[in-house]
């Protein structure tokens, strides 16, 4: 049996910096379409911000797009590193709480043994 992409996929068009990009996505995946369209919006906004902030300095569209993308990736990776550090701190705190809980249980057990002897 021959696989037919047209049955399971549908085209969408995204406009990024004045160019149209035709993509194929699963027919019933509204979430993917929404995320892709929002991504294109964010990209256009970042490119426009970079274009305005570098007016008179950068004139090549490709340079503007690349620098906007570099800035976005830099911030994204910075956020991921911060999240990773916070997750590590959280894991350390959880381990400390588990250790304290274990010690507390030992103290309670010792206390109960002392009280049961009386």
Secondary structure, DSSP 4 states (H G I P E B T S, - for coil): ----HHHHEEEEEEEETTEEEEEEEETT-HHHHHHHHHHHHHHHHHHHHHHHHTTTT---HHHHHHHHHHHHHHHHHHHHHHHHHHHHHHHHHHHHHHHHHHHHHHHHHHHHHHHHH-
